C-alpha cells in the first residue's frame, strides 16, 4: 500500500489499525487480529471523510496525547470474529 500525502491545512486524526489480508491460509489473520498495527490518518474535505495510510512508523507531527490515545484504543480493542 502506498503512503498518502497528508493535507497540511486540515485537522487530522490518527489511528492504529490491524488489517486482514484475505488469504485463506494466512496464519497471522487466523490466529490474531491481523497484520499491523498500521497508522492511518483521517480528515474531512467538505462533507467527505478521507483517510490515508501512513505505515508502521509513528506519524510525524502527531502530538504525544494523540499517539497515546491511538495506542490505548488498539490495546483494548478486541479482534472481530469472522466465521
N, C-alpha and C positions, 0 to 999 in steps of 0.2 A: 504494500500500500504506500502510495506517495505522500510525503508530508505536505501539509497545506500552508499556504501563505496566509497569515492571520491579519485581520484589519488592525490598524493602529489607532483608529479614532473611535472605536466602539467598546462597550463593556463586554468583557469576555469572562465566561465561567469555565473552570477546568474540572474535569472528572477523570478518574481512573476506571477503566472498564476491562473486563475479560471478554474474549471473543471465541466463538465456536467456529472451527474451520469447515465443518460439514463432511469431513472424510469419515466414512463408516468405521474405519479401522484405527482411528486416532485414539491412542490411549490417554493422552492429555485431556481430551474433551470427555472421554468416557468416565475417567476416574476423578475429575475435578471440575472446577468452574470454567475451564477453557484455557486459552493462551493469553498471556499477559501477566499482570495488568499493563495496559497501554494508556497513555494520556490522550485525551480528546478535549478540544475546545468547543464551546458553544457561544453563539452571539446572535443577535437579531438584526436583520436588514429589513426595515419596514415591518410587515406582519409575518415575515418568514423567519423561522428558526434555522440557522445554519450551523453546521458542525464541521470540524476538521481534525484529522489525525495529526498528532504531534510525535508520538513514538514512545519509546521506553524511558527516555531521559525526562527529568522534571522540566516543565516549561520555563523558559527564560522570562523573567518579568513577573512571574506569579508570586503573590505575597505568601509569606510563611503561613498565615492563617488559612488561606485558600488551599494550600498544599496539605496542611494538617486535616482540614475538613474532608478533602477528597480521600486521603489515606484512611481516615476513620470510617468513612462510608463504605469503602471497599472491604475493610477488615470485618465489618459487622454484617455485611450483606451475604446472604446465603446464595449458593448457586441454584439457578432454576432447575427443576427436574423435568427431563424430557423422557418420553416413553420410547 
